Amino acid sequence: MKNLSIPSLGFLSAALFLVVGAAANSSPSNALSSEELARSVTEDYNDRLGALFTHFHRNPELSFMETKTAKKLANELRNSGFNVTEKVGGTGVVALLENGDGPLVMMRADMDGLPVEEKSGLDYASTATQTDPITGNQVPVMHACGHDVHITSLIGTARQMAARRDNWSGTLMLIGQPAEERIRGAKAMMDDNLWERFGQPDYALAFHVGAGLPAGLINVQEGSPFAGSDSLDIIIHGVGAHGASPHAGKDPIVLGSQIVVALQTLVSRELAPREPGVVTVGSFHGGTKHNIISDRAVLQLTVRNTNLDTRDLLLKGIKRIAENLGRAAGLPEDKLPEVIYSKSSTPPTINNAPLVRRLKAVWQAGLGEREVVSISSKGMGAEDFPYFTTEPAIPSVYFTVGGTSVEDYRAAAAGGAPIASHHSPLFRIDPQPSVTRGVQATVLALMDLMPPAP
């Protein structure tokens, strides 16, 4: 569901410089432990994680259908010493490793693929198909958003943390989440009493691999890395009539057109100029024939925002505009436009600013200053991670690990093939630097949040 935008070519040169120059900037105080961690993760990739990534990439599964993926993930976590519970919120996996007194910290990875036919040219490209539960059609399935990187890195993190129990204290919770692409999996796990059953975390972490960054570069920002997303239907009722006698009816298409135009004033006239927000009407359906005034029309909207106040303003404004324009059109109260909220909605992802600054310093010390950046997102892509962190509020950080090979970046900068975006059939990730950096960054963060007991 995310929209991790591709940066401009001007950024490419700077990003490549960051990656090439990163190794020389490690903090001396952390150099030995960080170097040992890097060696250990690389060895684990060569021995086990690389094959796991290839397996997950070749065998993607659709949202809420990740049964084989969840089973394999659960087995790997269980073999690492974690207490694992399966089928949480459908196909979700929860793994706990208790290691003395200390905070409970959660790390989440999403598991689902997309109904996309892979055309990446990789020798391990997916040829999997499944029956889409929404349409009932047999569709190709692809990890076109990098969730295979996430779950492979989660396994790598589990193996590193289990092997380093002397270096941390507390309880580690690893979550394999279903159905992120449908913006429903996190809520399904919460509806299955996640915190009541397993404990409410003191901190929550997640990362996403990004095609818009060179492989291995860490991007973490304060504020909102992903927008909130709400899908709405507005059902507009009318009174049917002959197209030659419009006075005899109430035209829902005219009323719908007025609503579409009026909705544009929410962002342009009610939202503060420096506050981002989007109200898009993506679909308008009404009527059946040239000369018939229908008694019904339907609008479909997506609404995006980066904080809860803006979300509240936009959603309340849509309902107010729709209903009151219905009144202005002379509709009775029982025929006013209805605003229907889809289950595929999520609040904005909002990083905890002090926690961002804390972890950014940890990553710069452990990975090199130039290998950690803070680049604000320019899009309004959404993510359902906030269902874990919003109510109740849990300090959290969602970061990005670059996924595109340096060679592909150089080719794009030289005028070659553009970098394929997420959800594209051409999407491809350089797995080794992406997976290993995901593990390194996660382990460094967890070690800082769960220091060994005195």
C-alpha positions in Angstrom: 0.0 0.0 0.0 3.0 2.3 0.4 4.2 4.8 -2.1 7.9 5.1 -1.6 8.7 7.6 -4.3 11.8 7.5 -6.5 14.1 10.5 -5.9 15.3 12.9 -8.5 18.5 12.1 -10.4 20.1 15.0 -8.6 19.7 13.1 -5.4 21.2 9.9 -6.9 24.7 11.3 -7.1 24.5 12.5 -3.5 23.1 9.1 -2.3 25.9 7.2 -4.1 28.5 9.4 -2.4 26.9 8.7 0.9 27.1 4.9 0.4 30.6 4.9 -1.0 32.0 7.2 1.8 30.1 5.6 4.7 32.6 3.0 5.8 35.2 5.6 6.8 32.9 7.3 9.3 32.3 4.7 11.9 32.5 5.8 15.5 35.7 4.4 17.1 33.8 3.6 20.3 31.4 1.3 18.4 33.8 0.1 15.6 34.6 -3.3 17.0 31.1 -4.4 18.0 29.6 -3.0 14.8 32.2 -4.6 12.6 31.7 -8.0 14.4 27.9 -7.6 14.0 28.4 -6.8 10.3 30.6 -9.9 9.8 28.1 -12.1 11.7 25.1 -10.9 9.7 26.9 -11.3 6.4 27.9 -14.9 7.3 24.4 -15.6 8.3 23.2 -14.3 5.0 25.6 -16.5 3.1 24.7 -19.5 5.2 20.9 -19.2 5.6 19.2 -15.8 5.0 20.0 -15.6 1.3 18.3 -18.9 0.6 15.4 -17.8 2.8 15.0 -14.6 0.8 15.0 -16.5 -2.5 12.4 -18.9 -1.1 10.1 -16.1 0.1 10.5 -14.2 -3.2 9.6 -17.2 -5.3 6.6 -18.1 -3.1 4.6 -15.0 -2.4 1.0 -15.1 -1.1 -1.9 -12.7 -1.1 -3.2 -10.8 1.9 -4.8 -13.0 4.6 -3.6 -16.0 2.5 0.0 -16.1 3.8 -0.4 -19.5 5.3 2.8 -21.1 4.0 4.8 -17.9 4.5 3.6 -17.6 8.1 4.3 -21.3 8.8 7.9 -21.0 7.5 8.4 -17.7 9.4 7.1 -19.3 12.6 9.3 -22.3 12.3 12.4 -20.2 11.7 11.6 -18.0 14.8 10.8 -21.1 16.9 14.1 -22.7 15.9 15.9 -19.5 17.0 14.5 -20.0 20.5 11.4 -17.9 20.5 8.0 -18.8 21.9 5.8 -18.6 18.8 2.1 -18.2 18.5 0.5 -18.6 15.0 -2.9 -17.6 13.5 -3.1 -14.3 15.4 -5.5 -12.1 13.5 -5.8 -14.7 10.8 -2.3 -15.6 9.6 -0.3 -13.4 11.9 2.7 -14.6 13.8 3.8 -13.4 17.3 7.2 -14.6 18.7 8.5 -13.7 22.2 11.9 -14.1 23.7 12.1 -13.3 27.4 15.6 -12.4 28.6 15.4 -10.9 32.1 14.1 -7.6 33.4 13.6 -4.7 31.0 11.3 -3.2 28.5 9.1 -5.1 26.0 10.1 -4.0 22.5 8.3 -5.0 19.3 9.7 -5.3 15.8 7.2 -5.9 13.0 7.5 -7.3 9.4 4.7 -7.6 6.9 4.3 -10.8 4.9 1.9 -10.4 2.0 2.5 -10.1 -1.7 0.5 -8.4 -4.5 -1.6 -9.6 -7.5 1.1 -8.6 -10.0 2.8 -10.7 -12.7 6.6 -10.4 -12.1 8.6 -9.2 -15.1 11.8 -8.3 -13.2 14.0 -10.7 -15.2 15.4 -12.3 -12.0 16.3 -15.9 -12.2 14.3 -16.5 -9.0 11.3 -14.5 -10.2 7.9 -15.6 -8.9 5.6 -17.7 -11.1 3.1 -18.2 -8.3 -0.6 -17.8 -8.7 -3.5 -17.7 -6.2 -7.3 -17.2 -6.3 -8.0 -13.6 -5.4 -10.5 -13.7 -2.5 -12.0 -10.4 -3.6 -12.6 -11.1 -7.3 -12.5 -14.9 -7.3 -10.1 -14.8 -10.2 -6.8 -16.7 -10.5 -4.1 -14.1 -10.4 -0.3 -14.0 -10.5 1.4 -13.1 -7.2 4.6 -11.2 -6.7 6.6 -9.6 -3.8 6.4 -6.3 -5.6 6.8 -4.2 -2.5 9.7 -5.9 -0.7 8.0 -7.7 2.1 10.3 -10.7 1.4 13.1 -8.4 2.6 11.2 -7.6 5.8 10.5 -11.1 6.9 14.0 -12.4 6.0 15.5 -9.6 8.0 13.1 -10.4 10.9 14.5 -13.9 10.9 18.1 -12.6 10.8 17.3 -10.3 13.7 15.8 -13.2 15.7 19.0 -15.2 15.2 21.3 -12.4 16.2 19.3 -11.4 19.3 19.1 -15.0 20.5 22.8 -15.4 20.1 23.6 -12.2 22.0 21.5 -12.6 25.1 24.4 -11.3 27.3 24.2 -7.9 25.5 20.5 -7.1 26.3 17.8 -7.5 28.8 14.0 -7.4 28.5 11.5 -9.1 26.2 11.7 -9.0 22.5 8.4 -9.4 20.4 8.7 -10.1 16.7 5.6 -9.9 14.7 4.9 -11.3 11.2 1.9 -9.3 10.1 -0.6 -10.3 7.3 -2.5 -8.1 4.8 -0.5 -4.8 5.0 -1.3 -4.3 1.3 -5.0 -4.3 2.1 -4.5 -2.0 5.2 -6.2 -4.5 7.4 -3.7 -6.9 8.9 -2.5 -4.8 11.8 -6.1 -4.1 12.9 -7.0 -7.7 12.6 -4.2 -8.6 15.0 -5.2 -5.8 17.4 -8.8 -7.0 17.2 -7.5 -10.5 18.2 -6.5 -8.9 21.5 -2.8 -8.7 20.6 -1.6 -6.6 23.6 -3.9 -8.4 26.1 -2.5 -11.7 25.1 1.1 -10.9 24.7 1.8 -7.6 26.5 1.8 -4.0 25.3 5.2 -2.9 24.0 7.1 0.0 25.5 8.6 0.7 22.1 7.6 -0.4 18.6 9.8 -0.6 15.4 9.3 -1.4 11.7 11.2 -0.7 8.5 10.4 -0.8 4.8 12.9 -1.5 2.0 12.9 1.4 -0.4 13.5 1.3 -4.2 14.0 5.1 -3.9 17.3 4.7 -2.0 20.6 2.9 -2.8 20.9 -0.4 -1.1 21.9 -0.2 2.6 21.3 3.5 3.1 19.1 4.2 6.2 16.5 6.9 6.1 14.7 8.0 9.3 12.7 11.1 9.7 10.7 12.9 12.4 7.1 13.5 11.8 5.1 11.3 9.4 6.9 9.0 7.0 3.6 7.6 5.8 0.3 9.3 5.5 -3.0 8.2 7.0 -5.4 6.8 4.4 -9.2 6.5 4.4 -11.3 5.1 1.7 -14.9 6.5 1.6 -18.0 5.9 -0.5 -20.6 8.6 -0.8 -24.0 7.2 -1.8 -26.1 10.0 -3.4 -29.8 9.4 -3.4 -32.1 11.2 -5.9 -35.5 10.9 -7.4 -35.6 9.3 -10.8 -37.3 11.0 -13.8 -37.2 11.3 -17.6 -34.2 13.2 -18.9 -36.6 15.5 -20.7 -38.4 16.4 -17.4 -35.7 17.1 -14.9 -38.1 19.2 -12.8 -40.0 16.0 -11.9 -36.9 14.4 -10.2 -33.9 15.1 -8.1 -30.7 14.5 -10.2 -28.0 12.7 -8.1 -25.4 13.3 -10.9 -25.8 17.1 -10.6 -25.7 16.8 -6.8 -22.7 14.5 -7.0 -20.9 17.0 -9.3 -21.5 19.8 -6.8 -20.1 17.6 -4.0 -17.0 16.8 -6.0 -16.3 20.5 -6.6 -17.1 21.5 -3.0 -14.8 18.9 -1.6 -11.8 20.6 -3.1 -12.3 23.6 -0.8 -11.5 21.4 2.2 -7.8 21.4 1.4 -7.7 24.8 -0.3 -9.8 26.8 2.1 -10.1 24.9 5.4 -6.7 23.3 5.9 -3.8 25.5 6.9 -1.6 26.2 3.9 1.5 24.4 5.3 -0.5 21.4 6.4 -0.6 18.5 3.9 -3.8 16.8 3.0 -5.4 15.1 -0.1 -9.0 14.6 -1.0 -9.3 12.7 -4.3 -12.5 11.5 -5.9 -11.3 8.5 -7.9 -14.6 7.2 -9.1 -18.0 8.6 -10.0 -20.8 6.2 -11.1 -24.4 7.1 -11.8 -27.1 6.5 -14.3 -27.8 3.9 -17.0 -29.0 5.7 -20.1 -28.8 9.0 -22.0 -32.4 10.2 -21.2 -32.9 8.7 -17.7 -32.3 10.7 -14.5 -31.2 8.0 -12.1 -32.2 7.8 -8.4 -28.6 7.0 -7.3 -25.0 7.9 -7.8 -21.8 6.8 -6.0 -18.5 8.6 -5.4 -15.4 6.8 -4.2 -12.8 8.8 -2.4 -9.3 8.5 -1.0 -8.3 10.9 1.8 -4.7 11.3 2.9 -3.2 13.2 5.9 -0.1 13.3 8.1 -1.6 14.0 11.5 -4.8 13.0 13.4 -6.2 16.6 13.6 -6.0 17.0 9.8 -7.7 13.6 9.4 -10.5 14.6 11.7 -11.0 17.9 9.9 -11.1 16.2 6.5 -13.4 13.4 7.4 -15.9 15.6 9.3 -15.8 18.1 6.4 -16.7 15.5 3.8 -19.7 14.4 5.7 -20.8 18.0 6.4 -20.5 19.1 2.7 -22.2 16.0 1.4 -25.2 16.2 3.7 -25.7 19.9 3.5 -25.5 20.0 -0.3 -28.2 17.3 -0.2 -30.3 19.6 1.9 -29.6 22.5 -0.4 -30.9 20.3 -3.3 -34.1 19.9 -1.5 -33.7 16.3 -0.4 -35.6 15.1 2.7 -33.6 14.0 5.7 -34.0 10.3 4.9 -32.5 10.8 1.4 -29.4 12.8 2.3 -26.1 11.5 0.9 -24.6 8.7 3.0 -20.9 8.7 3.8 -19.6 5.1 4.1 -16.2 4.4 5.6 -14.3 1.4 4.3 -12.4 -1.0 6.6 -9.3 -0.3 4.5 -8.3 2.8 6.4 -5.4 3.7 8.6 -4.2 6.6 10.7 -1.0 8.4 9.7 2.3 6.8 10.7 3.9 9.3 13.2 7.4 8.8 14.4 8.2 9.7 18.0 10.7 12.6 17.6 12.9 11.9 20.7 13.1 8.2 19.7 14.0 9.1 16.2 16.9 11.3 17.4 18.1 8.6 19.8 18.1 5.8 17.2 19.6 8.0 14.5 22.5 8.7 16.8 22.9 5.0 17.4 22.8 4.1 13.7 25.3 6.9 12.8 27.7 5.6 15.5 27.3 2.0 14.5 27.0 2.3 10.7 28.6 5.6 9.8 27.2 9.1 9.8 27.0 9.3 6.0 25.0 6.1 5.8 22.0 7.5 7.8 20.0 10.3 6.3 16.7 12.1 7.0 14.8 12.7 3.8 11.2 13.8 4.0 8.7 11.8 2.0 7.1 13.7 -0.9 4.2 11.3 -1.5 1.1 10.3 0.5 1.6 6.6 0.6 0.0 4.8 3.5 0.8 2.0 5.9 -1.2 0.2 8.6 1.5 0.0 11.2 -0.2 2.9 13.2 -2.9 0.4 14.3 -0.2 -1.0 16.6 1.0 2.4 17.9 -1.8 5.0 18.0 -4.5 3.8 20.4 -2.9 3.4 22.9 0.0 5.6 22.0 3.3 3.7 21.9 6.7 5.4 21.1 7.6 4.1 17.7 10.0 4.6 14.8 9.3 3.5 11.2 12.5 3.8 9.0 13.5 2.9 5.5 16.4 0.7 4.3 17.6 1.4 0.7 17.1 -1.4 -1.7 18.2 -0.6 -5.2 21.7 -1.7 -6.2 24.4 1.0 -6.7 24.9 -0.3 -10.3 21.2 0.3 -11.1 21.4 3.8 -9.6 24.5 4.6 -11.7 22.7 3.4 -14.8 19.6 5.5 -14.1 21.7 8.5 -13.4 23.5 8.0 -16.7 20.2 8.0 -18.6 19.6 4.3 -18.6 16.5 2.4 -17.5 14.6 4.2 -14.7 14.3 2.6 -11.3 11.1 0.6 -11.1 8.7 1.8 -8.3 7.1 -0.3 -5.7 4.1 -2.3 -7.0 5.6 -2.4 -10.5 6.1 -5.8 -12.3 9.7 -4.6 -12.8 10.3 -4.0 -9.1 13.6 -5.6 -8.0 15.7 -5.3 -4.8 19.4 -6.0 -4.3 18.8 -8.5 -1.5 22.1 -9.0 0.3 22.8 -5.3 1.3 19.1 -4.7 1.9 18.5 -7.7 4.2 21.8 -7.5 6.1 21.5 -3.7 6.7 17.9 -4.3 7.9 19.2 -6.8 10.4 22.1 -4.6 11.5 20.0 -1.5 12.0 17.3 -3.4 13.9 19.8 -5.2 16.2 21.6 -1.9 17.0 18.3 -0.3 17.8 17.1 -3.2 20.0 20.4 -3.3 21.9 20.1 0.4 22.7 16.5 0.1 23.8 17.1 -3.0 25.9 20.5 -2.5 27.6 21.7 -5.4 29.8 20.6 -5.3 33.4 23.2 -3.7 35.8 
